[in-house]
Amino acid sequence: MAAYTVIRTKVHDPVAYSAFVQRVTALMPEFGGEFAVRADRCVAPEGSAPDIVVIQRFPDMGSAQAYYDHPEYQEALSNVRGACTREVVIVEGV
């Protein structure tokens, strides 16, 4: 069953965040991932709207988790800490 990562991001340093996005986007196809949503226009009828919402689709939960856990992803993530505030969840879906 497909799995999705849902990522809500508040960007504090656009240059550092852009470098992070480039690195991890290049890695995504290795795990069968693709973008379902990439949006910087968000409306929040409830709660607060992030700057960016990303939803990535993967073949299954294992692929999504392996992508997130990959050493290159984790290194890129450690380099972007402080440049953004993120919430990431991996969910199983249809």
VOMI-616709 format. One record per residue (C-alpha): residue in three letters; x, y, z. Coordinates in steps of 0.25 Angstrom, whole numbers, padded with zeros to 4 digits, always signed. Each point is the difference from the previous one (the first is absolute). Last residue first. Layout:
! VOMI-616709
AlaXYZ
...
//
This chain:
! VOMI-616709
Val-0018+0018-0003
Gly+0007+0004+0012
Glu+0010-0003+0011
Val+0006+0012+0007
Ile+0013+0006+0002
Val+0000+0013+0009
Val+0010+0011-0001
Glu-0001+0014+0008
Arg+0010+0010-0004
Thr+0007+0012+0005
Cys+0010+0007-0009
Ala+0014+0005-0001
Gly+0003-0004+0014
Arg+0003-0014-0004
Val+0003+0000-0015
Asn+0014-0007+0001
Ser-0005-0011+0009
Leu-0011-0003-0011
Ala+0010-0001-0011
Glu+0008-0010+0008
Gln-0013-0008+0003
Tyr-0004+0000-0014
Glu+0014-0005-0004
Pro+0000-0010+0011
His-0014-0006-0005
Asp-0010+0000+0012
Tyr-0010+0008-0008
Tyr+0001-0008-0013
Ala+0000-0013+0008
Gln-0013+0005+0007
Ala-0007+0003-0013
Ser+0005-0013-0006
Gly-0005-0008+0012
Met-0013+0006+0001
Asp-0004-0003-0015
Pro+0002+0004-0014
Phe+0003+0014+0003
Arg-0008+0013-0001
Gln+0005+0013+0004
Ile-0009+0011+0006
Val+0007+0014+0002
Val-0007+0012+0007
Ile+0008+0013+0001
Asp-0001+0013+0008
Pro-0008-0007+0010
Ala-0015+0004+0003
Ser-0005+0001+0014
Gly-0011-0008+0007
Glu-0014-0001-0007
Pro-0004+0006-0013
Ala+0015-0001-0004
Val+0003+0006-0014
Cys+0013-0004-0007
Arg+0007+0006-0012
Asp+0014-0006+0001
Ala-0004-0013-0006
Arg+0007-0013-0004
Val-0010-0011-0001
Ala+0000-0015-0005
Phe+0015+0001-0002
Glu+0007-0013-0004
Gly+0007-0011+0008
Gly+0005-0014-0006
Phe+0011-0001+0011
Glu+0011+0004-0010
Pro-0009+0011-0006
Met+0000+0008+0014
Leu+0015+0002+0000
Ala+0001+0012-0009
Thr-0012+0007+0007
Val+0008-0002+0013
Arg+0012+0008-0005
Gln-0008+0011-0007
Val-0009+0002+0012
Phe+0012+0002+0010
Ala+0006+0010-0009
Ser-0013+0008-0001
Tyr-0002-0001+0015
Ala+0014+0007+0002
Val-0003+0011-0010
Pro-0014+0002+0006
Asp+0004+0002+0014
His-0012+0000+0010
Val-0009-0009-0007
Lys-0013-0006+0007
Thr-0002-0014-0006
Arg-0011-0010+0000
Ile+0004-0014-0005
Val-0010-0011-0003
Thr+0008-0013-0004
Tyr-0009-0009-0008
Ala-0001-0015+0000
Ala-0006-0009-0011
Met-0005-0014+0003
//
